[in-house]
Structure formats: structure tokens, C-alpha cells
């Protein structure tokens, strides 16, 4: 019995020493270049071998590893997913066939050196041809090589020409516009004239909507090009103007940008039970309900307002509190201190108008497009599943330059007012690779959005009748 005990103790001691050595290797990797890690056999690229030797705790071995593919290497992000500042979007790229290279580069365009430094601290291994074949990325890489090369070339040209540089004059103009709208709205709301008060409600809604457009740019770090400052502007503008949490919005919006119109990925498709933009989102759920049967009418009358109120009074404050987003909470509190003294009824009407202004305009560029269930190239997502709204001076202003959705999805960190200049070159890229470039007028997009809502309602009704007959 004593011999057995000593043997187990010795085994634990030797395993602990081996594990400590491996931990030292991992710590050292953080200060090594990618090339050095490849040349050093003791680096974390030998994660699999160390696991086989038993130096990785059994709990870690038992836990399924999640890896992303980036520039020919697999990075183990199992323990990074919950700590990823952008949310669990990173989990999308751990699925077979996914290549995270372009997503990492475009999402982290403003902070790529820092991002790559973090990635160097993760266990990594070079992807062999067999790995790529098993992962499903070999076919994708072969099929998309020319497209990836041309996209990289276009981005490099745009960067050299200054298209990613922010404009302080444009930033000042957007800020002054918001201040002017808010001040004018307050003056009208405090007037004795009923007509001016109505005008004040309209201006309040316009102000809140345009805060939403500018907040969106802050979330993409395209206002000043300084991520920390842009996130502060986003928090301030969204909190003061709309009473909502910028941090919650970013966590959800990143999922949309990663894979637009992709089932089980794009959060903009997760609109049940109020809305269904495509019949495929129903799956095994009950076929229909009152809201879905009448969604083409209720979308404007009720749905957008219910979502906005739910966000304001519950979802956003709860998320901000749980995540410790205290700047969001502060600006949201100031929002209500500034707005509610002008009357609850006035505020409710303004929220209804704002919710329609924002949600309808967002819906025009995506919701009526086809959904996908398979892995696509970054460029394919943008061209096949988004549409531009044909530009003119009013549409550009009214939609806050979000009518250039294709360009925005390709280059999310590019200041949006520059997209008009980039559009012709994106069209050339699409034609060269036989990809669609969707574009339609504002009113054509409006008709298509609401006709799609009606079409889905009819499809659900028909499916419900078929089930009833069976």
C-alpha cells in the first residue's frame, strides 16, 4: 500500500513539473514572433504533443477545443471566447470550413497589431494540408484565392489613398448637427404654441434617429479612428440621444456584420415572436401567431415601438449593469433627466417615430435578401446578402450614409461618408468575379421590404392550413 501511494505521489510530482514547464513555454510565446514560434519546437505550437504527454490538465483535455483559422494557422481560442471584447462572435469562426482571416483583419482594422499580439499568446499550430481538408477550408481557399487577392489589393490601394483616414471637419459637422437638432427641439417643446410643440416632437425623433446613425459609426471606430475615443463617443451619443447601451448594441451588431443573413448567426434574423423576415427562421417553432400573420401592418404600428421600449426599460439597462458599462448607465440616466420633463406623452410619441425611422431604414438593406446556411467568403456575404440604396443627397443624409451597405460591410472601419467614392471600384470587383452588386431606389427597397413581410405571412398561413388539413 505504501509503495502504491509513493508511486502515485511521484507520478503527480513529475506531471506537475512537466505542466509547469509547458506553462513557461506558453508564457514565453507571448514575447516571440510568429516565425520564432514556428522554429522553436518547445513553443505552444506543440500544444497537441504536450496534451498527449499529460501535462495539460485532464479537464482541459476533456473540454472541446475551439480553434479559428487565421493566415494558415489554427489558434486555440477555447479559453479566449468568454474574454473576447467583441463578444462570442469569435465562436462563429470555430465551425468547420470557416476562415477567420478577413474577419479578424476587417473587424480589428484600427488595432490589428494589438490583436495579433494577443493572438501570439494563444496556443497555435500550423495548418497542414490534411488539417485544411478535414476542416473544410482547403476547397474554400482554392475557390476564393483570386477573390481574396483582389480584395486585399483593393483594400491596400484604398488605404494608401487615404480612404480610411478620419475627417475632423466631418466629425465636427455631425456633432454640431446633433446639438442644433436637440436645442431646436427643446425650444419648440417649451413653446406655448401647439404647432411648435408638434414640431418639437418631430425634431426630437429626428435627433434620436441621427444619434443612432452616428453611434453606429462610433461602434465601428470610423469617427476619429481611435477605438477608445470612438467607443466613448458612441456611449455618449447613444446614451444621451436614445437612452440605450452602446456596449449591448456593439455585442449584437458584430454578429450581424460577421455573417449577414446567415441563419443562426445574424442576430437581425432573430426577431421572433414579433417578426419573421424569412420563413426559414421558423424551423420547428409554432407556425404562426397574431403578430406574424399581420406583420406587414404591425411592423410600423406596433413592432418597432415594442422593441424600442423593451430595449429602453429592460434589456439595455440590465445588460449595462451586468457588464459594468457604467458610462452607458450614466448617459442613459442623463437622457431621461433631460427628456421626461417635457411630458411622458410627448416622449412616447417621439420614441414611436424614432423607432420607425431607425428600424425601417435598417431593414431596407437586408431583410428581404435571401438567407444562407453555408460558409461564404467575406466579400460574398457583402455582395450577395446586402443591397445598396441608390444614392442622392437626400438619401445619403436621411440614412446617414448607411445606404452604402455593400461598401460598409466590406470595409466596416472606413468612415462612411467615403463610401460613395469607393462604390464604383467595388462594382468592378463584383463584375470581375461574377458576383452580384445589388442596388435599388429608396422607394423600391421600401416596397420590397414590406412585400417580403406580407409574403412571409402568407407562406406561414399556407403552412398552417396544410398542417390543419393533415
FENHU-V730979 format. One record per residue. PHI is phi in whole degrees, -180 to 180 (none if undefined). NEAR is the number of other C-alpha atoms within 8 Angstrom. Layout:
PHI;NEAR
PHI;NEAR
This chain:
none;4
-65;5
-61;6
-63;7
-64;8
-62;8
-64;8
-66;8
-64;8
-65;8
-63;8
-63;8
-64;8
-66;8
-66;10
-64;9
-62;8
-62;9
-65;10
-63;8
-64;8
-65;10
-61;8
-64;8
-60;11
-63;13
-65;9
-66;9
-57;13
-63;10
-104;6
-109;9
-75;8
-61;7
-66;6
-64;8
-64;13
-67;10
-84;6
-94;7
-67;8
-94;7
-78;12
-72;13
-66;13
-94;11
-54;10
-62;7
-64;7
-64;11
-63;10
-62;7
-74;7
91;9
-83;12
-87;10
-53;7
-59;7
-64;6
-72;8
-66;9
-67;6
-71;6
-63;7
-81;7
-113;9
-122;11
-115;13
-99;14
-138;10
46;5
82;7
-128;10
-95;12
-111;13
-82;12
-109;11
-52;9
-93;7
-101;7
-55;11
-71;7
-101;7
-64;9
-59;4
-86;9
90;10
-84;9
-54;10
-59;10
-66;9
-58;8
-90;12
-91;11
-76;7
-58;7
88;9
-92;12
-118;10
-87;10
-56;9
-68;8
-63;9
-61;9
-66;9
-81;11
-66;8
-108;9
-55;9
-80;9
-139;8
-62;9
-58;6
-66;7
-62;9
-67;8
-64;9
-65;9
-65;8
-65;13
-85;10
-94;11
-59;11
-144;13
-149;11
-73;9
-79;10
-84;6
-54;7
-66;7
-58;8
-64;11
-66;10
-68;7
-73;9
91;11
-89;13
-63;10
-64;8
-61;9
-63;8
-65;7
-70;7
-107;9
-57;8
-64;7
-65;9
-63;8
-64;8
-68;9
-66;10
-62;8
-66;8
-64;8
-62;8
-61;8
-63;8
-64;10
-66;9
-64;7
-85;6
89;7
-72;10
-93;9
-77;8
-73;9
-123;8
-70;7
-68;6
-66;7
-61;10
-65;8
-61;8
-64;9
-67;8
-65;8
-61;8
-64;11
-63;8
-63;8
-63;12
-67;11
-63;8
-65;10
-62;14
-65;9
-61;9
-69;12
-67;13
-90;8
-76;9
-80;6
-80;6
-65;7
-66;6
-68;11
-66;13
-62;10
-61;11
-64;14
-65;14
-62;11
-69;12
-63;12
-67;12
-64;11
-60;12
-64;11
-64;13
-75;10
-63;13
-63;13
-64;11
-73;12
-57;14
-57;9
-66;13
-61;13
-64;12
-97;8
60;14
-112;15
-85;12
-109;12
80;11
-111;9
-50;10
-66;6
-67;8
-64;15
-66;11
-66;8
-61;10
-60;15
-62;15
-67;11
-68;13
-71;15
-69;19
-69;11
-82;11
-123;13
68;13
-129;12
-95;16
-66;13
-67;10
-63;10
-59;8
-63;10
-62;10
-85;9
-67;9
-61;10
-66;12
-66;13
-69;9
-64;9
-146;10
-61;13
63;16
-96;11
-59;10
69;5
-131;11
-74;15
-65;11
-69;7
-92;12
-92;7
-115;9
-69;6
-93;8
-81;9
-140;11
-140;14
-81;11
-152;9
-60;10
-66;5
-73;10
-74;9
50;6
-93;4
-76;5
-54;6
-60;9
-158;9
-152;8
-58;6
-64;10
-70;12
-67;11
-123;10
-67;13
-65;11
-95;7
-74;10
-54;10
-81;9
-71;8
-130;8
-58;11
-61;13
-67;12
-61;8
-62;8
-61;11
-66;9
-61;9
-62;10
-68;11
-92;8
-133;8
-63;9
-69;12
-60;12
-63;8
-64;10
-62;15
-68;10
-67;7
-92;6
69;6
-86;10
-72;8
-66;8
-60;15
-62;13
-63;9
-69;13
-64;14
-66;10
-62;10
-53;13
-71;9
-64;8
-82;7
-94;9
-60;9
-58;7
-88;9
110;8
-65;8
-64;6
-58;9
-67;12
-62;8
-63;9
-64;12
-64;12
-62;11
-65;10
-63;12
-62;12
-70;12
-58;10
-77;10
-68;9
-66;8
-66;10
-66;8
-69;10
-63;12
-95;14
-139;12
-61;10
-93;12
-81;8
-65;6
-96;9
-126;7
-126;6
-116;5
-69;6
-128;6
-72;7
-50;9
-70;9
-64;10
-55;12
-69;14
-84;14
-88;10
-124;13
-135;14
-137;14
-81;12
-100;15
-52;10
-80;10
-154;6
-61;6
-74;6
-62;14
-57;12
-72;8
-60;7
-98;10
60;11
67;12
-82;10
-73;13
-94;15
-70;13
-62;11
-64;13
-66;13
-72;9
-71;10
-129;8
-64;11
-94;14
-78;12
-52;13
-68;11
-71;6
-89;9
-63;13
-61;8
-76;6
-84;9
-49;10
-59;7
-75;7
-70;9
-60;9
-63;8
-60;10
-63;12
-63;10
-61;7
-106;7
65;6
-103;10
-72;8
-129;10
-80;9
-154;8
-151;10
-70;9
-58;9
-74;6
-65;8
-65;12
-63;9
-62;8
-66;9
-62;12
-79;9
-68;9
-66;10
-60;12
-67;11
-62;8
-65;12
-59;13
-65;9
-63;9
-68;12
-63;11
-63;8
-64;9
-67;10
-67;8
-63;8
-65;7
-65;6
-68;5
-70;4
